[in-house]
Amino acid sequence: MFSLRVSLSPTGGMTLSAEGSSTRSTGPRPGTCTKAFCGDGHLQPGIGEECDEGPANSNAGACTEACTVAICGDGHTWEGMEECDDGSENQLDVYGGCVPMTCTKGPHCGDGETQKPYEECDLGEDMNGLDGSACSGACKIDGKVIFATSKLYNGALGGLLGADDKCNTVAMEAGLANAGNFMAWLSTVEESPATRMTHYEVPYVLLDGATVVASSWAELTDGSLSNAIVINEKGLAIGSDRAWTGTTAAGEASSPTCVDWKSEGKGDFGLQGVLSEVTSDWSEKLGKGCSYTARLICVEQ
């Protein structure tokens, strides 16, 4: 015959013991129960999880911090898989926007295409902003623009002010950023580019954003150019052609000038330059009858 002893175990159950017998607990087994949550590393479809990578959940990864599978349009950019994601703001063909369905960048600075009026130039991400490039990392031209007009005019330009207006008109029609601030490279007996234009210490560049004509006013007027002025206000090449100037390569007045650019008479003449030239011929090559037509060279102020 043996005796039983009843006692409470530390876990709250009862323990029965007797001489010659083993001890057995009737309480709960040791262990821990926790509530499932997003980020615990266990997929729980029952609580709305699509994925769960635990601490690796990331809004820049395949499984977001909300335990949803990353998709284009969720407003989170999946690194390495998406270029952008603006969520409900994704739109097709919007400058600086994000393309729906593909989450690739729409037209933007750095894509190598110049989108006006948002950009002045764009040589691509690898070229914009490089030393020696006239196009900044913000797709703006670093310097003053110089171009030849796409339109041709006879010698009756309306004087210097009329010629300036023609430069600004084509600049505005082309959507240039600084339209309204151009002057024609043109002289009368009393005025010339040397006297009426600002002498900048910045480069004078073509509208392709890559071609520097001269590094400063001093080099623009030293008798030679680094590159010819063969791009018009639309950014298109014009090849070899002539422009009315009445001006030396030093920016000073030279005759003839089609009676101060108010005559188209056959008996009157005006000095022209050849746009494809980089010697002084770019500004002072030959005289031509004022009834003929030629381009204008326009310089940003």
C-alpha positions in Angstrom: 0.0 0.0 0.0 1.3 3.5 -0.8 0.3 7.1 -0.2 -0.6 9.8 -2.7 0.5 13.4 -2.4 -1.3 16.1 -4.2 0.5 19.4 -4.9 0.2 22.3 -7.3 2.9 22.6 -10.0 4.5 25.9 -10.8 2.5 26.1 -14.0 -0.8 25.8 -12.2 -1.6 22.1 -12.7 -1.8 19.3 -10.1 1.1 16.9 -9.4 0.4 13.4 -8.1 3.3 11.6 -6.4 3.7 8.3 -4.6 6.5 6.2 -3.4 8.0 4.1 -6.2 6.0 6.1 -8.9 7.1 8.8 -11.4 5.9 12.4 -11.3 3.4 13.5 -14.1 2.1 17.0 -14.7 -1.5 17.6 -15.7 -0.9 21.3 -16.7 -0.2 22.9 -20.1 3.0 22.0 -21.9 5.8 24.5 -22.0 5.7 26.7 -25.2 4.8 30.1 -26.7 1.9 31.1 -28.9 2.1 34.5 -30.8 -0.3 36.3 -33.1 0.6 36.2 -36.9 1.6 39.5 -38.4 3.0 41.0 -41.6 6.7 40.8 -41.3 7.0 37.6 -39.3 8.4 35.8 -42.3 5.4 33.4 -42.6 2.9 33.7 -45.4 -0.6 34.1 -43.9 -3.2 34.3 -46.7 -5.9 34.3 -44.0 -4.9 37.7 -42.9 -4.6 39.1 -46.4 -0.9 38.6 -47.0 0.3 38.0 -50.6 3.9 37.5 -49.5 6.0 37.8 -46.4 9.8 37.9 -46.4 10.1 39.1 -42.9 12.7 41.8 -42.3 13.5 41.7 -46.0 10.0 43.2 -46.8 10.7 46.5 -48.6 8.7 49.0 -50.7 11.7 48.9 -53.1 11.6 45.1 -53.3 9.4 42.2 -54.6 7.4 42.0 -51.3 6.3 45.4 -49.9 6.1 46.5 -46.3 2.4 45.8 -46.5 3.0 42.1 -47.5 1.7 42.7 -51.0 3.5 41.5 -54.2 5.1 44.5 -56.0 3.4 45.5 -59.2 3.5 48.4 -61.6 1.0 51.0 -60.4 1.3 50.3 -56.6 3.2 53.6 -56.1 6.5 52.0 -55.1 9.5 51.7 -57.4 10.8 48.2 -57.4 14.6 48.6 -57.7 16.1 46.8 -60.6 12.7 46.0 -62.1 11.0 49.4 -62.5 12.4 52.8 -63.5 9.6 54.7 -61.7 6.1 54.2 -60.3 3.8 57.1 -59.5 0.8 54.9 -58.8 -2.5 56.4 -60.0 -0.5 59.3 -61.4 1.2 57.1 -64.1 0.5 58.6 -67.4 1.5 58.0 -71.0 3.6 60.6 -72.9 3.8 63.1 -70.1 7.1 64.9 -69.7 8.8 63.7 -66.5 6.0 61.1 -66.0 5.9 57.3 -65.6 4.5 55.1 -68.3 1.5 52.9 -67.1 1.9 49.1 -67.3 5.6 49.2 -67.9 6.7 51.6 -65.2 9.4 53.0 -67.4 10.2 56.7 -67.6 8.4 58.8 -70.2 10.1 61.8 -71.9 12.6 63.2 -69.5 15.9 65.0 -69.2 18.6 62.6 -70.1 16.8 60.5 -72.7 18.8 62.1 -75.5 15.8 63.9 -77.1 15.2 67.6 -76.6 11.7 68.1 -75.5 10.6 71.8 -75.8 9.6 73.9 -74.0 10.9 71.8 -71.0 14.4 71.4 -72.3 16.9 73.5 -74.2 19.1 70.6 -75.0 19.6 66.9 -74.2 22.7 64.9 -75.1 21.7 61.9 -73.0 22.5 61.0 -69.3 26.1 60.2 -70.1 26.9 63.4 -71.9 24.8 66.1 -70.1 26.9 68.1 -67.7 30.2 66.7 -68.8 33.2 69.1 -68.9 33.2 70.7 -72.3 29.5 70.0 -72.9 27.3 73.0 -73.5 24.3 71.1 -72.1 23.9 71.0 -68.4 22.7 68.1 -66.3 19.4 70.0 -66.1 19.1 70.0 -69.9 19.8 73.7 -70.1 22.3 75.4 -72.4 25.4 76.6 -70.6 26.1 79.8 -72.5 24.5 82.1 -75.0 22.8 80.7 -78.1 23.8 81.8 -81.6 21.9 80.6 -84.6 21.2 81.4 -88.3 17.5 82.0 -89.2 15.7 79.3 -91.2 14.0 82.2 -93.1 15.6 84.3 -95.9 15.2 88.1 -96.2 16.1 90.7 -98.7 18.1 93.8 -97.6 15.0 95.7 -96.5 15.0 94.5 -93.0 13.5 97.5 -91.3 16.8 98.6 -89.9 18.5 97.0 -86.9 15.3 96.9 -84.8 13.5 95.2 -87.7 16.2 92.6 -88.0 16.2 92.0 -84.2 12.5 91.5 -84.4 12.9 88.9 -87.1 15.4 87.0 -84.9 13.0 87.1 -82.0 10.0 86.1 -84.1 11.6 82.9 -85.4 13.0 82.2 -81.9 9.4 82.4 -80.4 8.0 80.3 -83.2 10.6 77.7 -82.5 9.8 77.8 -78.7 13.3 78.9 -77.6 13.6 79.5 -73.9 15.0 83.0 -74.2 13.0 84.2 -77.2 12.7 87.9 -77.1 16.3 88.4 -76.1 18.1 88.0 -79.4 19.9 90.6 -81.6 20.9 90.3 -85.2 24.6 90.2 -86.0 24.2 93.3 -88.1 25.7 96.8 -88.4 24.7 100.3 -89.6 26.9 103.3 -90.1 26.4 104.2 -86.4 25.9 100.9 -84.6 27.5 97.5 -84.6 27.5 94.3 -82.5 30.6 95.6 -80.8 28.7 98.7 -79.6 25.1 97.3 -79.0 25.6 93.7 -77.8 26.7 92.6 -74.3 30.2 91.1 -74.3 29.7 87.9 -72.4 32.5 85.7 -70.9 30.4 82.6 -71.4 30.4 80.2 -74.4 28.4 81.0 -77.5 26.8 77.8 -78.5 24.6 76.2 -81.2 21.2 74.8 -80.4 22.3 71.2 -80.4 23.7 72.0 -77.0 27.0 70.3 -77.9 28.7 72.7 -80.4 30.6 75.7 -79.0 31.1 78.4 -81.6 33.3 80.5 -79.3 34.2 80.3 -75.6 33.6 84.0 -75.0 32.9 87.3 -76.7 36.7 87.8 -77.1 37.0 84.5 -79.0 33.8 85.2 -81.0 35.4 88.4 -82.3 39.1 87.3 -82.7 38.8 86.5 -86.4 38.0 82.8 -86.3 35.4 80.5 -84.8 35.7 77.1 -83.1 32.7 75.8 -85.1 30.6 77.2 -88.0 27.2 78.7 -87.4 25.3 76.0 -89.4 22.2 75.3 -87.2 19.0 77.3 -87.3 16.5 78.2 -84.6 14.8 74.8 -85.0 18.0 73.0 -84.2 18.3 71.8 -87.9 21.5 71.9 -90.0 21.5 74.4 -92.9 24.8 73.7 -94.5 26.6 76.3 -96.5 24.6 79.5 -96.9 25.0 83.3 -96.6 23.8 85.8 -94.0 23.5 89.6 -94.1 26.0 91.2 -91.7 27.5 94.5 -92.7 30.0 93.6 -90.0 33.6 92.5 -89.7 34.6 89.4 -87.9 35.6 91.7 -85.0 32.0 92.8 -84.6 32.6 96.3 -86.1 30.6 98.1 -88.7 31.6 97.5 -92.4 29.9 98.6 -95.6 27.9 98.2 -97.7 24.7 97.9 -95.6 21.7 98.1 -98.0 21.2 101.7 -96.9 21.2 100.7 -93.2 19.1 97.7 -94.0 16.2 99.6 -95.4 16.6 99.0 -99.1 16.0 96.1 -101.5 16.9 98.1 -104.5 19.0 96.4 -107.2 21.5 99.2 -107.2 22.2 98.8 -103.5 24.5 96.3 -101.9 25.0 94.6 -98.5 28.0 92.8 -97.0 27.4 89.1 -96.4 29.2 86.3 -94.5 29.3 82.6 -95.4 27.9 80.5 -92.5 29.9 77.4 -93.2 33.2 79.3 -92.7 35.2 79.5 -89.5 37.7 82.1 -90.7 36.8 85.8 -90.9 34.7 84.9 -94.0 31.9 83.8 -91.6 31.1 87.5 -91.2 32.8 89.4 -94.1 33.0 87.6 -97.4 31.3 89.5 -100.2 28.9 92.2 -101.2 25.5 91.2 -102.7 22.6 93.1 -104.3 20.0 94.0 -101.7 17.2 92.4 -103.8 18.7 89.0 -103.1 17.8 87.0 -100.0 20.0 85.7 -97.2 19.7 84.6 -93.6 20.4 86.5 -90.4 22.7 85.5 -87.6 21.0 85.9 -84.2 22.8 86.2 -80.9 21.3 85.7 -77.5 21.6 88.6 -75.0 
